[in-house]
């Protein structure tokens, strides 16, 4: 009986494991010195690890395509990567399946197509996550402010995370 209780208690403790997460969604960007906004898709892949119950660290790669505003030529494509972190702000159930996270990252990006120069890039926002009955997966929705040199914008990114 004691052994059964120990095994049950051990299985209730979450195991820290690395994960890979894919986020893809629309982004709206405004470039300084240009009127109007451009839009397009943004994709980000994170490789992360839970450091504590509330903190996690990540390495990320991203790419975005931006169509120029209607009256201005110059579509662009941006690729980049860097380091990020998350902090669990609140859990909404006693089992920790629904959570609200603060998420931010810094890195370096370069233009893959279009005109411009490489430079620093960053993002910051919040992500609402839900773990369905399959414990290896988590789905979420993230809203971010993004910046690349003289370009700023907003992104809405549905997310799928899988632990190893």
SULTASUL-V471355 format. One record per pair of residues at least 24 apart in sequence whose C-alpha atoms are under 10 Angstrom apart, sorted by the first residue. I is the first residue (numbers start at 1). J is the second residue. D is the distance in whole Angstrom. If there is no record, write none. Layout:
# SULTASUL-V471355
I_J_D + I_J_D
This chain:
# SULTASUL-V471355
12_95_10 + 14_53_9 + 14_96_10 + 14_135_10 + 15_50_9 + 16_49_7 + 16_50_6 + 16_51_8 + 16_52_8 + 16_53_9 + 16_163_9 + 16_164_10 + 17_48_9 + 17_49_6 + 17_50_7 + 17_51_10 + 17_136_10 + 17_162_10 + 17_163_6 + 17_164_6 + 18_47_7 + 18_48_6 + 18_49_4 + 18_50_7 + 18_51_10 + 18_56_10 + 18_57_10 + 18_58_9 + 18_162_9 + 18_163_6 + 18_164_6 + 19_46_8 + 19_47_6 + 19_48_5 + 19_49_6 + 19_50_9 + 19_58_9 + 19_136_9 + 19_137_9 + 19_161_7 + 19_162_5 + 19_163_4 + 19_164_6 + 20_45_7 + 20_46_6 + 20_47_5 + 20_48_6 + 20_49_9 + 20_58_9 + 20_59_10 + 20_60_10 + 20_137_10 + 20_160_9 + 20_161_6 + 20_162_6 + 20_163_6 + 20_164_8 + 21_45_6 + 21_46_5 + 21_47_7 + 21_48_8 + 21_58_10 + 21_60_9 + 21_137_9 + 21_138_9 + 21_139_9 + 21_159_7 + 21_160_6 + 21_161_4 + 21_162_6 + 21_163_9 + 22_46_7 + 22_47_9 + 22_60_10 + 22_61_10 + 22_62_10 + 22_139_10 + 22_157_9 + 22_158_8 + 22_159_6 + 22_160_5 + 22_161_6 + 22_162_9 + 23_62_9 + 23_139_10 + 23_140_9 + 23_141_9 + 23_142_8 + 23_156_9 + 23_157_6 + 23_158_6 + 23_159_4 + 23_160_7 + 23_161_9 + 24_62_10 + 24_63_10 + 24_64_10 + 24_142_10 + 24_155_9 + 24_156_8 + 24_157_5 + 24_158_6 + 24_159_7 + 24_160_9 + 25_64_10 + 25_141_10 + 25_142_9 + 25_143_10 + 25_155_7 + 25_156_6 + 25_157_4 + 25_158_6 + 25_159_9 + 26_64_9 + 26_65_10 + 26_66_10 + 26_154_9 + 26_155_6 + 26_156_6 + 26_157_7 + 26_158_9 + 27_64_8 + 27_65_9 + 27_66_8 + 27_143_10 + 27_144_9 + 27_145_9 + 27_146_9 + 27_153_7 + 27_154_6 + 27_155_4 + 27_156_7 + 27_157_8 + 28_66_8 + 28_67_10 + 28_145_10 + 28_146_9 + 28_152_8 + 28_153_5 + 28_154_5 + 28_155_6 + 28_156_9 + 29_66_7 + 29_67_9 + 29_68_9 + 29_69_10 + 29_145_10 + 29_146_8 + 29_147_9 + 29_148_10 + 29_151_6 + 29_152_6 + 29_153_4 + 29_154_7 + 29_155_9 + 30_66_10 + 30_68_9 + 30_69_9 + 30_147_9 + 30_150_8 + 30_151_6 + 30_152_5 + 30_153_6 + 30_154_9 + 31_68_10 + 31_69_10 + 31_147_10 + 31_148_9 + 31_149_9 + 31_150_6 + 31_151_4 + 31_152_7 + 31_153_9 + 32_149_9 + 32_150_5 + 32_151_6 + 32_152_8 + 33_150_9 + 33_151_10 + 34_68_10 + 34_69_9 + 34_72_8 + 34_151_10 + 35_68_10 + 35_69_8 + 35_70_10 + 35_71_9 + 35_72_8 + 36_68_8 + 36_69_6 + 36_70_8 + 36_71_8 + 36_72_9 + 37_66_9 + 37_67_9 + 37_68_7 + 37_69_5 + 37_70_9 + 37_72_10 + 37_151_10 + 37_152_10 + 37_153_9 + 38_65_9 + 38_66_6 + 38_67_5 + 38_68_5 + 38_69_5 + 38_70_8 + 38_72_10 + 38_74_10 + 38_75_8 + 38_76_10 + 38_153_9 + 39_64_9 + 39_65_8 + 39_66_5 + 39_67_6 + 39_68_7 + 39_69_8 + 39_75_10 + 39_153_9 + 39_154_10 + 39_155_10 + 40_64_7 + 40_65_5 + 40_66_5 + 40_67_6 + 40_68_9 + 40_75_10 + 40_76_10 + 40_77_9 + 40_155_10 + 41_65_6 + 41_66_7 + 41_67_10 + 41_77_10 + 41_155_9 + 41_156_10 + 41_157_9 + 42_66_9 + 42_77_10 + 42_78_9 + 42_79_10 + 42_155_8 + 42_156_9 + 42_157_8 + 43_79_10 + 43_157_8 + 43_158_10 + 43_159_10 + 44_79_10 + 44_80_9 + 44_81_9 + 44_157_9 + 44_159_9 + 45_81_9 + 45_159_10 + 45_160_10 + 45_161_10 + 46_81_10 + 46_82_10 + 46_83_9 + 46_84_9 + 46_161_9 + 47_83_10 + 47_84_10 + 47_161_9 + 47_162_10 + 47_163_10 + 48_83_10 + 48_84_9 + 48_85_9 + 48_86_10 + 48_161_10 + 48_163_9 + 49_85_10 + 49_163_9 + 50_85_10 + 50_86_9 + 50_87_10 + 51_85_10 + 51_86_10 + 52_87_10 + 52_88_10 + 53_87_9 + 53_88_8 + 54_86_8 + 54_87_5 + 54_88_5 + 54_89_8 + 54_90_9 + 54_101_9 + 55_85_7 + 55_86_6 + 55_87_5 + 55_88_7 + 55_89_10 + 55_101_9 + 55_102_10 + 56_84_9 + 56_85_6 + 56_86_5 + 56_87_7 + 56_88_9 + 56_103_9 + 57_83_8 + 57_84_6 + 57_85_5 + 57_86_7 + 57_87_9 + 57_103_10 + 57_105_10 + 58_82_9 + 58_83_6 + 58_84_5 + 58_85_6 + 58_86_8 + 58_104_10 + 58_105_9 + 59_83_5 + 59_84_6 + 59_85_9 + 59_105_9 + 59_106_10 + 59_107_10 + 60_84_7 + 60_105_8 + 60_106_9 + 60_107_9 + 61_107_9 + 61_108_10 + 61_109_9 + 62_109_9 + 63_109_9 + 63_110_10 + 63_111_10 + 63_112_9 + 64_111_10 + 64_112_9 + 65_111_10 + 65_112_9 + 65_113_9 + 66_113_10 + 66_114_10 + 74_113_9 + 74_114_6 + 74_115_8 + 75_113_8 + 75_114_6 + 75_115_9 + 76_111_7 + 76_112_7 + 76_113_5 + 76_114_5 + 76_115_7 + 76_116_9 + 77_110_9 + 77_111_6 + 77_112_5 + 77_113_5 + 77_114_7 + 77_115_9 + 78_109_7 + 78_110_6 + 78_111_4 + 78_112_5 + 78_113_7 + 78_114_9 + 78_116_10 + 78_118_9 + 78_148_9 + 79_108_9 + 79_109_6 + 79_110_6 + 79_111_6 + 79_112_6 + 79_113_9 + 79_118_10 + 79_121_10 + 80_106_10 + 80_107_7 + 80_108_6 + 80_109_4 + 80_110_6 + 80_111_9 + 80_112_9 + 80_118_9 + 80_119_9 + 80_120_9 + 80_121_8 + 80_122_10 + 80_148_10 + 81_105_9 + 81_106_8 + 81_107_5 + 81_108_6 + 81_109_6 + 81_110_9 + 81_120_10 + 81_121_8 + 81_122_9 + 82_106_6 + 82_107_4 + 82_108_6 + 82_109_9 + 82_120_10 + 82_121_9 + 82_122_9 + 83_107_6 + 83_108_10 + 83_122_10 + 84_122_9 + 84_123_9 + 84_124_9 + 85_124_10 + 86_124_10 + 86_125_10 + 86_126_9 + 86_127_9 + 87_126_10 + 88_126_10 + 88_127_9 + 88_128_10 + 89_126_9 + 89_127_10 + 90_128_10 + 91_128_10 + 91_129_9 + 92_130_10 + 95_131_10 + 96_129_10 + 96_130_9 + 96_131_8 + 97_129_8 + 97_130_6 + 97_131_5 + 97_132_7 + 97_133_9 + 97_135_9 + 97_138_9 + 98_128_7 + 98_129_6 + 98_130_5 + 98_131_7 + 98_132_9 + 98_138_9 + 98_139_10 + 98_140_9 + 99_127_8 + 99_128_6 + 99_129_5 + 99_130_7 + 99_131_9 + 99_140_9 + 100_126_7 + 100_127_6 + 100_128_5 + 100_129_6 + 100_130_9 + 100_140_9 + 100_141_10 + 100_142_10 + 101_125_9 + 101_126_6 + 101_127_5 + 101_128_6 + 101_129_8 + 101_142_9 + 102_126_5 + 102_127_7 + 102_128_9 + 102_142_10 + 102_144_10 + 103_127_7 + 103_142_9 + 103_143_9 + 103_144_8 + 104_144_9 + 104_145_9 + 104_146_10 + 105_146_10 + 106_147_10 + 107_148_10 + 108_148_9 + 108_149_10 + 109_148_7 + 109_149_9 + 110_148_9 + 110_149_10 + 111_148_10 + 116_149_9 + 117_149_9 + 118_148_9 + 118_149_8 + 119_148_7 + 119_149_6 + 119_150_9 + 120_147_8 + 120_148_6 + 120_149_6 + 120_150_10 + 121_146_8 + 121_147_6 + 121_148_4 + 121_149_7 + 121_150_10 + 121_151_9 + 121_152_10 + 122_146_6 + 122_147_5 + 122_148_7 + 122_149_9 + 122_152_10 + 123_147_6 + 123_148_9 + 123_152_10 + 123_153_9 + 123_154_9 + 123_155_9 + 124_154_10 + 125_154_9 + 125_155_9 + 125_156_10 + 127_156_10 + 127_157_9 + 127_158_9 + 127_159_9 + 128_158_10 + 128_159_9 + 129_158_10 + 129_159_8 + 129_160_9 + 129_161_9 + 130_160_10 + 131_161_9 + 135_162_9 + 135_163_9 + 136_161_8 + 136_162_6 + 136_163_5 + 136_164_7 + 137_161_6 + 137_162_5 + 137_163_7 + 137_164_10 + 138_162_7 + 138_163_9
